[in-house]
Amino acid sequence: MHNYEEKLNDLKRRLEYAKNKRIKAETRLEQLQIQKKELMNEIKKLGFEPDNLEQEIINLESEIMNLINEAESLMPKDI
């Protein structure tokens, strides 16, 4: 004899589980989108364009190295 009720209950349980997972994922996505927007605004407040961050980092690293080299060149050699 077929156990349709058991199979239907299992399908309902799995469907409910999938719905809950989808809702959690959608909620998390919304949270991440809000966080991204906040971070982008913070970056802009700091005077940087979010789209240019990689180049800005490269420029800052180069500037740091130049300043370190300059500081080293100004140090007395006998210390």
C-alpha positions as CSV (number, residue, x, y, z in Angstrom):
1,M,0.0,0.0,0.0
2,H,1.2,3.5,-0.8
3,N,1.9,5.9,1.9
4,Y,0.9,9.1,0.2
5,E,0.2,11.0,3.4
6,E,3.8,10.4,4.6
7,K,5.2,11.5,1.3
8,L,3.1,14.6,1.2
9,N,4.1,15.5,4.8
10,D,7.7,15.0,3.8
11,L,7.3,17.2,0.8
12,K,5.5,19.9,2.9
13,R,8.4,19.7,5.4
14,R,11.0,20.1,2.8
15,L,9.1,22.9,1.1
16,E,8.8,24.8,4.4
17,Y,12.5,24.3,5.0
18,A,13.3,25.7,1.5
19,K,11.0,28.7,2.1
20,N,12.7,29.4,5.4
21,K,16.2,29.2,3.8
22,R,15.1,31.5,1.0
23,I,13.7,34.1,3.5
24,K,16.9,34.0,5.5
25,A,18.9,34.4,2.3
26,E,16.8,37.3,1.2
27,T,17.0,39.0,4.6
28,R,20.8,38.5,4.6
29,L,21.1,40.0,1.1
30,E,19.1,43.0,2.2
31,Q,21.4,43.5,5.2
32,L,24.5,43.2,3.0
33,Q,23.1,45.7,0.5
34,I,22.4,48.2,3.3
35,Q,25.9,47.6,4.7
36,K,27.4,48.1,1.2
37,K,25.6,51.4,0.8
38,E,26.7,52.6,4.2
39,L,30.3,51.6,3.4
40,M,30.2,53.4,0.1
41,N,28.9,56.5,1.8
42,E,31.6,56.3,4.4
43,I,34.3,56.0,1.7
44,K,32.9,59.0,0.0
45,K,32.9,61.0,3.2
46,L,36.6,60.2,3.6
47,G,37.1,61.8,0.2
48,F,37.6,58.7,-2.0
49,E,35.6,57.4,-4.9
50,P,34.6,53.7,-4.2
51,D,35.2,52.8,-7.8
52,N,38.8,54.0,-7.6
53,L,39.8,52.4,-4.3
54,E,42.2,49.9,-5.8
55,Q,44.2,52.6,-7.6
56,E,44.0,54.8,-4.5
57,I,45.5,52.0,-2.4
58,I,48.3,51.6,-5.0
59,N,49.0,55.3,-4.9
60,L,49.1,55.4,-1.1
61,E,51.4,52.4,-0.9
62,S,53.7,54.1,-3.4
63,E,53.6,57.3,-1.4
64,I,54.4,55.4,1.8
65,M,57.4,53.7,0.2
66,N,58.6,57.1,-1.1
67,L,58.3,58.7,2.4
68,I,60.1,55.7,4.0
69,N,62.9,56.0,1.5
70,E,63.1,59.8,2.0
71,A,63.2,59.3,5.8
72,E,65.9,56.7,5.5
73,S,68.0,59.0,3.2
74,L,67.7,61.8,5.8
75,M,69.0,59.6,8.6
76,P,72.7,59.9,9.5
77,K,74.6,57.0,8.0
78,D,76.6,56.3,11.2
79,I,73.7,55.5,13.5
